Amino acid sequence: MAGIEEKILSSEPIYEGKLVKLYRDTVELPDGKQADREIVKHPGAVAMVPLLPGGDVLLVRQYRTAARRILLEIPAGTLEPGEDPLIAAERELQEETGYKPGKLMRLGAQYTAPGYTSELIHLFLATELEAARLDADDDEFIEVVRLPFDEALRQVIAGEIPDGKTQVALLLAADYLKRG
Amino acid sequence: MAGIEEKILSSEPIYEGKLVKLYRDTVELPDGKQADREIVKHPGAVAMVPLLPGGDVLLVRQYRTAARRILLEIPAGTLEPGEDPLIAAERELQEETGYKPGKLMRLGAQYTAPGYTSELIHLFLATELEAARLDADDDEFIEVVRLPFDEALRQVIAGEIPDGKTQVALLLAADYLKRG
């Protein structure tokens, strides 16, 4: 068996949008042939399950142009280049919910769509939340929704929450909380 | 409260790659202002948890250029335009693992990264598998890995499987199997 590893020969920007940056990577395949791959280069992101003392979780409702619908998601945001995910998690949580986390625990990480994007989302459980100033971006229209954790989990399992990072983070948080 | 709904005013192709198609959508925000959103339009995809009678699951190892690493994932593939996800699931499972599913059960669906892509992955549990011809694409280098379901699930929870669709599908399948 020839193996499955590919070797990156070059990585060329082919379109630079304001948010989405498209590259064409040329790779050497395991059989020695070459192939081109179009990929979106993404700086990475953070997403947090904010858990209040009584067991409620804070989610955000937001219109998503790409999906053509409103989605219910955990708070999330994009990393600044080189930024520590913990710093980003603290900032984005406050921006979207008005709460600062006293404690951030790593739940895992997720490649969202590794067939064509480099995006890796770092997932956290945020606890010991402290009400702070709501510091929203001007052009973000977000509604904070407070739900019992078990109800949010039920919605994931029933297929009522289709956002990938929210599904994974709530399922991993449920496993963590169950194990105490 | 002004609401959070946005209205799509126009959707313009700005770059057409072989695989990735980039659009600029102009939306009217809830406050009446306009904004542009760059989005990747994607035909959607399917991904399957193939469960063998003895309780083993079939995964695939594949080099992912975008992630710059080999990832262990459930079998998956892109929908043809307008294709029934069930038909695509059957085809892609055979292409990647050499098995035909006798039964496909819907586990849910997942927007992979709704901030910038329209991609929705339909997730299935594939059972009553029947060995068929391995019908791989010429330029795909894929290694099939057979693991006990519980070991695959353990790897998801331990953070050893970072692919988003694989995390969600295995966690949802575990919940389904537990409930009998």
Interface residues (C-beta under 8 A of the other chain):
Chain A: M1 A2 G3 I4 E5 E6 I8 I14 Y15 G17 K18 L19 V20 L22 R24 D25 V27 L29 P30 D31 K33 A35 D36 R37 E38 I39 V40 R61 Q62 Y63 R64 T65 A66 A67 R68 I70 L71 E73 G108 A109 Q110 Y111 T112 A113 P114 G115 Y116 T117 S118 E119 L120 I121 D139 F141 I142 E143 I157 G159 P162 D163 G164 K165 Q167 V168 L171 L172 D175
Chain B: M1 A2 G3 I4 E5 E6 I8 I14 Y15 G17 K18 L19 V20 L22 R24 D25 V27 L29 P30 D31 K33 A35 D36 R37 E38 I39 V40 R61 Q62 Y63 R64 T65 A66 A67 R68 I70 L71 E73 A76 G108 A109 Q110 Y111 T112 A113 P114 G115 Y116 T117 S118 E119 L120 I121 D139 F141 I142 E143 I157 G159 P162 D163 G164 K165 Q167 V168 L171 L172 D175
